[in-house]
Amino acid sequence: MSVADSVGISSVSVPDFTNPESRSVFVAPKIVLSKRMLGNEDLLGTVIQDALGVVLDGRLRNLETQLTRKVENAE
């Protein structure tokens, strides 16, 4: 059994970039990790939460600034 098989990595199809008419499609490796291997951590939830935090942080700060200005102008 290979290392790839032991962690559940499926096969990968790599496109032929030298041929512009190639219909090859890149398929990302599918990695299946058991909860035992992850120590029962929800890594996907953590990654998504971190990504949303990075993306939304600036926008939320701008929105807060705009709301503060509108309140000040309304008073």
C-alpha positions in Angstrom: 0.0 0.0 0.0 1.4 3.4 -1.0 1.4 6.5 1.2 -1.2 8.1 -1.1 -3.5 5.1 -0.6 -3.1 5.2 3.1 -4.3 8.8 3.4 -7.0 8.4 0.8 -5.6 10.5 -2.1 -7.3 9.6 -5.4 -5.6 9.8 -8.8 -5.0 13.1 -10.5 -5.5 13.9 -14.1 -3.0 16.4 -15.4 -3.8 18.5 -18.5 -1.6 18.7 -21.5 -0.7 22.4 -21.5 1.5 22.0 -24.7 -1.6 21.2 -26.8 -4.1 24.1 -26.9 -6.8 21.7 -28.3 -6.4 19.3 -25.4 -9.6 18.5 -23.6 -7.8 17.3 -20.5 -9.3 18.6 -17.3 -7.4 19.0 -14.1 -8.9 17.2 -11.3 -7.5 18.2 -7.9 -6.5 15.4 -5.6 -9.2 14.4 -3.3 -7.8 13.9 0.2 -9.9 12.1 2.7 -8.7 12.2 6.3 -10.4 10.4 9.1 -11.3 12.2 12.3 -8.8 9.9 14.0 -6.0 11.4 11.9 -7.2 15.0 12.5 -7.6 14.5 16.3 -11.3 15.2 15.9 -10.7 18.8 14.8 -13.0 20.6 12.3 -10.2 21.9 10.1 -12.5 22.8 7.2 -14.7 24.9 9.6 -11.6 26.7 10.9 -10.2 27.3 7.4 -13.5 28.7 6.2 -13.9 30.9 9.4 -10.3 32.3 8.9 -10.9 33.0 5.2 -14.2 34.8 5.9 -12.5 36.8 8.6 -9.8 37.9 6.2 -12.2 38.7 3.4 -14.9 40.5 5.5 -12.7 42.3 8.0 -11.9 45.3 5.8 -15.5 45.5 4.5 -16.9 45.4 8.0 -14.5 48.1 9.1 -15.6 50.3 6.2 -19.2 49.7 6.9 -18.7 50.6 10.6 -17.0 53.9 9.5 -19.8 54.7 7.1 -22.5 54.1 9.7 -20.6 56.2 12.3 -20.5 59.1 9.8 -24.2 58.8 9.0 -25.1 58.9 12.7 -22.9 61.9 13.3 -24.4 63.7 10.3 -27.9 62.9 11.4 -27.4 64.3 14.9 
